[in-house]
Amino acid sequence: MSRQALHLGVLAYHLGLTLAFPYDLNYGEGYVLNDAVRLSRGESLYIDLQHFPMVRSPHPPLFPLVWSAFQPLTGPAFWPGRLLSVLSLVGIGALVGWNAWRVRCGIWPAVAAVGLVAASPFVYQWAGYARVDMLALLFAVGGVVTAQWIGGWRGVLVSAVLCGLALWTKQTTATAAVAVAIAYTLRSWRFGAAFALIIGLPSVVVAAVLNAATAGEFVHHVLAGNASNPVIPLRAAVYVAAFLILDLPAVVAAVWWLRRSLSGRPSPIAVYLPIVLLAAWSAGNGGSSVNYLIEPVLLDGAGTGRGSEHAVRLARAAARGRSGRTAAGCGAARLAGALAQLVWHHLPWRERARAHADCDRCGDRRAPGQPGSGGAW
């Protein structure tokens, strides 16, 4: 717990300094601030690039629209946009931790999941910027977690709204909508069709209205402009390699859990994880940075939290000499078990005892669909 507390303390100190700094810290902050100021004045974001201010607004308008509501009170300052990003990170941490806690294998999987997010250098660098990413990821993760744990039509409606808000904050978070749509469709075509309709119909209408009101500039700025960015394979390889090196234990644990989960009717998180890992290669985009690697970190946290129950059980079985074929069956499982052993023996003894008791209570007796076994999945 002390390591997680240290990570959280360092991150909080860094974010506090970032909020207090009066000038831009990232090249994109000024552009987003300009968008918020223009919206607060009732001006359009998407105008012909041949006219002043000759700046492209590459994202949907939701983030600067929210920021613009505070402009009359705060003036053209960076801290409101940065505070919005920081609050979004707090919400993301709560969602990731709650998802891990719902596995019901003690408190430490939730602590590990939140600690993984807080300790990520990508989160440390980017979470304090007045950029669209953190709010978009809050909506995206919220949509996936909602679909994971809230069953029935209520879950479909809420997850569709959240995934739609993510899409209108940053278009690359379509990964969440695609993952949830696939998971729902594999479960029930009615759920999948309703989810797609709830997102698709309003999005098409709003996009058509915006495009007509801006004489086609909305599509030019948000879709065509981003598609024209060059893709550099070496850049993508460097970013993805850095992510894998820095998050190797989490990636191994998440992938190990994933191989057990992509069967039958996979859950939304199980579908989301491989889509996000593949989407990380878009970091090769010429206009990208470490923000393209935050989403995989969050999903590794979710996958590690959900896989920790199995990893702890395997580690304990291996320690007692009862793992047998399970430990010998797969190299990834052995590595995940070793990682779980390492984490297990570094826990305070009270946390080990609590996790021990919780795992003994849950065991393998839970059937799919029961609390703690994947919600509606």
PAKOLPA-449238 format. One line per 3 residues: number of its first residue (from 1); their letters; for each residue x, y, z of C-alpha. Coordinates in steps of 0.001 Angstrom, whole numbers, always signed. Layout:
# residues N
NUM = a = X,Y,Z ~ ...
END
This chain:
# residues 377
1 = msr = +0,+0,+0 ~ +2899,+2378,+769 ~ +4138,+2241,-2835
4 = qal = +696,+3075,-4190 ~ +401,+5937,-1712 ~ +3796,+7249,-2838
7 = hlg = +2748,+7115,-6509 ~ -493,+8921,-5731 ~ +1320,+11544,-3669
10 = vla = +3883,+12272,-6376 ~ +1151,+12452,-9031 ~ -994,+14769,-6883
13 = yhl = +1986,+17075,-6241 ~ +2800,+17198,-9959 ~ -804,+17895,-10933
16 = glt = -1049,+20643,-8325 ~ +1993,+22399,-9786 ~ +584,+21944,-13273
19 = laf = -2718,+23546,-12298 ~ -940,+26544,-10776 ~ +1354,+27178,-13769
22 = pyd = -88,+30152,-15710 ~ +1350,+29415,-19155 ~ +922,+26629,-21675
25 = lny = +2813,+23399,-21037 ~ +1897,+21620,-24259 ~ +1600,+22918,-27801
28 = geg = -2068,+21894,-28003 ~ -3288,+23674,-24877 ~ -3386,+27049,-26561
31 = yvl = -5475,+25706,-29431 ~ -8031,+24147,-27089 ~ -8164,+27351,-25014
34 = nda = -8765,+29292,-28233 ~ -11655,+26951,-29069 ~ -13183,+27457,-25616
37 = vrl = -12893,+31241,-25895 ~ -14462,+31240,-29351 ~ -17375,+29099,-28191
40 = srg = -17935,+31358,-25171 ~ -18326,+34235,-27639 ~ -20724,+32276,-29819
43 = esl = -18211,+31905,-32656 ~ -17768,+28808,-34827 ~ -14764,+26523,-34402
46 = yid = -14811,+25054,-37872 ~ -14079,+27809,-40384 ~ -12205,+27973,-43674
49 = lqh = -8490,+27696,-42995 ~ -7882,+30516,-45465 ~ -9521,+32894,-42988
52 = fpm = -8380,+34104,-39552 ~ -7312,+32521,-37208 ~ -6209,+29934,-39810
55 = vrs = -6139,+27174,-37173 ~ -7642,+23727,-37526 ~ -9834,+22385,-34710
58 = php = -9195,+18643,-35059 ~ -11588,+17349,-32382 ~ -15344,+17298,-31812
61 = plf = -16574,+20256,-29751 ~ -17607,+18702,-26410 ~ -14474,+19439,-24333
64 = plv = -14106,+23105,-25348 ~ -17885,+23472,-25014 ~ -17721,+22374,-21369
67 = wsa = -14684,+24597,-20793 ~ -16416,+27571,-22419 ~ -19095,+27535,-19717
70 = fqp = -16457,+28757,-17220 ~ -14878,+31379,-19460 ~ -17068,+34288,-18264
73 = ltg = -15935,+33566,-14682 ~ -12272,+32618,-15149 ~ -11255,+34474,-18286
76 = paf = -8794,+33020,-20805 ~ -6794,+30913,-18324 ~ -5442,+27387,-18645
79 = wpg = -6327,+26115,-15188 ~ -10060,+25434,-15816 ~ -9228,+23089,-18706
82 = rll = -6474,+21442,-16679 ~ -8796,+21033,-13703 ~ -11321,+19349,-15989
85 = svl = -8632,+16861,-17039 ~ -7544,+16225,-13435 ~ -11130,+15620,-12300
88 = slv = -11548,+13254,-15238 ~ -8467,+11321,-14071 ~ -9976,+11033,-10582
91 = gig = -13142,+9646,-12132 ~ -11150,+7193,-14246 ~ -9268,+5983,-11181
94 = alv = -12557,+5466,-9338 ~ -13978,+3449,-12254 ~ -10874,+1273,-12642
97 = gwn = -10700,+650,-8901 ~ -14428,-88,-8644 ~ -14212,-2533,-11540
100 = awr = -11375,-4396,-9807 ~ -13191,-4339,-6472 ~ -16278,-5897,-8058
103 = vrc = -14213,-9013,-8715 ~ -14536,-9500,-4937 ~ -11120,-10910,-4239
106 = giw = -10196,-8415,-1516 ~ -9191,-4777,-1625 ~ -5714,-5210,-3083
109 = pav = -6719,-5791,-6747 ~ -8455,-2387,-6650 ~ -5382,-840,-5044
112 = aav = -3141,-2450,-7674 ~ -5366,-1263,-10538 ~ -5439,+2348,-9305
115 = glv = -1716,+2217,-8519 ~ -979,+1042,-12047 ~ -2774,+4082,-13474
118 = aas = -1171,+6514,-11008 ~ +2329,+5118,-11601 ~ +2169,+5318,-15396
121 = pfv = +4615,+7894,-16803 ~ +2158,+8498,-19655 ~ -569,+9471,-17202
124 = yqw = +1941,+11554,-15206 ~ +2965,+13510,-18287 ~ -442,+14045,-19889
127 = agy = -3182,+14013,-17231 ~ -2653,+17636,-16191 ~ -2829,+19135,-19665
130 = arv = -5823,+21123,-20849 ~ -6424,+18624,-23647 ~ -9456,+16578,-24645
133 = dml = -8022,+13130,-23842 ~ -8817,+12581,-20167 ~ -12466,+13616,-20405
136 = all = -12889,+11417,-23491 ~ -11326,+8461,-21669 ~ -13552,+9047,-18628
139 = fav = -16615,+8676,-20842 ~ -15126,+5715,-22734 ~ -14109,+3747,-19641
142 = ggv = -17413,+4643,-18005 ~ -19296,+3262,-20983 ~ -17375,-9,-21003
145 = vta = -17593,-512,-17234 ~ -21326,+251,-17338 ~ -21850,-2365,-20037
148 = qwi = -19726,-4781,-17982 ~ -21674,-4540,-14742 ~ -25138,-3110,-15407
151 = ggw = -27387,-5593,-17135 ~ -30523,-5204,-19200 ~ -31754,-2242,-21218
154 = rgv = -30650,+250,-18578 ~ -27040,-815,-19100 ~ -27446,-547,-22872
157 = lvs = -28833,+2994,-22610 ~ -26281,+4336,-20122 ~ -23281,+2747,-21855
160 = avl = -24457,+4058,-25247 ~ -24806,+7600,-23882 ~ -21344,+7480,-22292
163 = cgl = -19686,+5998,-25383 ~ -21436,+8626,-27502 ~ -20124,+11421,-25265
166 = alw = -16628,+9917,-25563 ~ -16948,+9931,-29340 ~ -17979,+13599,-29343
169 = tkq = -15044,+14486,-27104 ~ -12360,+12697,-29123 ~ -13146,+10611,-32174
172 = tta = -10415,+8013,-31547 ~ -12349,+6740,-28501 ~ -14632,+5022,-30984
175 = taa = -12693,+1972,-29744 ~ -14987,+1834,-26702 ~ -18164,+2039,-28780
178 = vav = -16927,-668,-31147 ~ -15984,-3000,-28280 ~ -19285,-2604,-26441
181 = aia = -21266,-2985,-29678 ~ -19466,-6273,-30448 ~ -19980,-7587,-26910
184 = ytl = -23668,-6692,-26903 ~ -24225,-8163,-30368 ~ -22602,-11457,-29373
187 = rsw = -24946,-11596,-26419 ~ -28137,-10410,-28136 ~ -28607,-8864,-31543
190 = rfg = -31362,-6677,-30083 ~ -28963,-5213,-27523 ~ -26323,-4665,-30209
193 = aaf = -28770,-2999,-32604 ~ -30213,-762,-29874 ~ -26743,+277,-28709
196 = ali = -25675,+1161,-32255 ~ -28918,+3057,-32871 ~ -28683,+5093,-29645
199 = igl = -25160,+6201,-30563 ~ -25461,+6336,-34328 ~ -28712,+8205,-34907
202 = psv = -27983,+11287,-32727 ~ -24348,+11361,-33899 ~ -25347,+11366,-37570
205 = vva = -27944,+14093,-37006 ~ -25564,+16333,-35012 ~ -22724,+15795,-37505
208 = avl = -25015,+16636,-40423 ~ -26255,+19811,-38714 ~ -22722,+20917,-37791
211 = naa = -21417,+20188,-41255 ~ -24238,+22111,-42884 ~ -23861,+25068,-40494
214 = tag = -20109,+25283,-41207 ~ -20378,+24819,-44990 ~ -18624,+21450,-44822
217 = efv = -15771,+22617,-42581 ~ -16699,+20256,-39726 ~ -15834,+17209,-41836
220 = hhv = -12805,+19027,-43225 ~ -11406,+19770,-39744 ~ -12387,+16687,-37742
223 = lag = -12317,+13832,-40255 ~ -10381,+14733,-43406 ~ -7747,+16749,-41558
226 = nas = -6857,+13964,-39149 ~ -6881,+11350,-41904 ~ -4248,+13353,-43762
229 = npv = -1701,+13129,-40933 ~ +1319,+11017,-41931 ~ +1788,+7632,-40254
232 = ipl = +5391,+6823,-39298 ~ +5913,+3084,-38582 ~ +9172,+3635,-36674
235 = raa = +7464,+6178,-34422 ~ +4665,+3699,-33715 ~ +7170,+927,-32937
238 = vyv = +9088,+3145,-30495 ~ +5939,+4214,-28633 ~ +4485,+697,-28426
241 = aaf = +7847,-758,-27351 ~ +8102,+1853,-24587 ~ +4591,+973,-23422
244 = lil = +5336,-2769,-23365 ~ +8628,-2306,-21517 ~ +7188,-8,-18862
247 = dlp = +3969,-1993,-18345 ~ +5171,-5546,-18993 ~ +3815,-7143,-15776
250 = avv = +399,-5545,-16293 ~ +323,-6501,-19969 ~ +1199,-10120,-19154
253 = aav = -1444,-10328,-16414 ~ -4079,-8705,-18638 ~ -3306,-10914,-21631
256 = wwl = -3314,-14006,-19421 ~ -6763,-13064,-18169 ~ -7810,-12269,-21746
259 = rrs = -7027,-15747,-23059 ~ -9451,-17151,-20465 ~ -12138,-14600,-21302
262 = lsg = -12392,-14496,-25120 ~ -14651,-17496,-25378 ~ -18394,-17960,-25557
265 = rps = -19880,-14532,-24952 ~ -16875,-12339,-24050 ~ -17469,-9388,-21754
268 = pia = -17090,-5768,-22926 ~ -13747,-5389,-21159 ~ -12469,-8602,-22760
271 = vyl = -13391,-7250,-26211 ~ -12135,-3734,-25448 ~ -8639,-4807,-24378
274 = piv = -7351,-6274,-27690 ~ -8963,-3430,-29668 ~ -7161,-865,-27531
277 = lla = -3845,-2708,-27729 ~ -4115,-2718,-31523 ~ -5179,+940,-31570
280 = aws = -1999,+1829,-29665 ~ -175,+1479,-32990 ~ -1928,+4687,-34091
283 = agn = +694,+6438,-31966 ~ +2653,+6424,-35215 ~ +412,+9274,-36340
286 = ggs = +2560,+12328,-37010 ~ +512,+14445,-34587 ~ +468,+11917,-31749
289 = svn = +2201,+11763,-28397 ~ +2018,+9636,-25243 ~ -1708,+10400,-25012
292 = yli = -2263,+7492,-27405 ~ -821,+5132,-24769 ~ -3026,+6162,-21833
295 = epv = -6025,+4127,-22955 ~ -4022,+841,-23014 ~ -2724,+1648,-19508
298 = lld = -6270,+2077,-18207 ~ -7414,-1160,-19801 ~ -4360,-3018,-18488
301 = gag = -5432,-1802,-15058 ~ -8922,-3174,-15641 ~ -7604,-6462,-17029
304 = tgr = -5078,-6811,-14231 ~ -7801,-6153,-11667 ~ -10069,-8783,-13185
307 = gse = -7248,-11256,-13711 ~ -5764,-10835,-10263 ~ -8316,-13213,-8728
310 = hav = -7120,-16052,-10980 ~ -3468,-15045,-10599 ~ -3640,-15102,-6802
313 = rla = -5383,-18470,-6829 ~ -2718,-19878,-9148 ~ +104,-18459,-7045
316 = raa = -1325,-19915,-3853 ~ -1877,-23275,-5507 ~ +1679,-23267,-6852
319 = arg = +3027,-22413,-3401 ~ +1171,-25390,-1946 ~ +2236,-27761,-4706
322 = rsg = -1299,-28143,-6070 ~ -990,-26242,-9349 ~ +20,-29331,-11393
325 = rta = -1073,-29110,-14964 ~ -2412,-25589,-14557 ~ +999,-24065,-13966
328 = agc = +2676,-26244,-16565 ~ +52,-25736,-19241 ~ +1018,-22274,-20463
331 = gaa = +4117,-20083,-20237 ~ +1977,-16975,-19858 ~ +153,-18552,-16928
334 = rla = +3461,-19435,-15244 ~ +4712,-15892,-15661 ~ +1435,-14427,-14399
337 = gal = +1591,-16782,-11433 ~ +5154,-15720,-10672 ~ +4130,-12081,-10861
340 = aql = +1212,-12778,-8552 ~ +3574,-14524,-6123 ~ +5846,-11485,-6176
343 = vwh = +2987,-9095,-5490 ~ +1485,-11455,-2916 ~ +4626,-11598,-770
346 = hlp = +5046,-7825,-882 ~ +1579,-7206,+540 ~ +1169,-6351,+4226
349 = wre = +212,-9494,+6133 ~ -3277,-8135,+6909 ~ -3953,-7651,+3198
352 = rar = -2687,-11171,+2448 ~ -4979,-12617,+5102 ~ -7944,-10635,+3800
355 = aha = -7316,-11662,+175 ~ -6842,-15249,+1346 ~ -10220,-15213,+3070
358 = dcd = -11970,-13508,+176 ~ -10590,-15947,-2389 ~ -11559,-18880,-179
361 = rcg = -15073,-17483,+44 ~ -15484,-16900,-3677 ~ -13467,-19915,-4885
364 = drr = -14746,-21318,-8166 ~ -18322,-21640,-7001 ~ -19631,-18529,-8756
367 = apg = -21502,-19151,-11953 ~ -21460,-16707,-14885 ~ -23857,-13864,-14262
370 = qpg = -23543,-13986,-10480 ~ -22118,-10968,-8615 ~ -18369,-10850,-8929
373 = sgg = -18225,-13072,-12013 ~ -18553,-10383,-14638 ~ -21907,-8684,-14043
376 = aw = -24198,-9302,-16974 ~ -21548,-11546,-18565
END
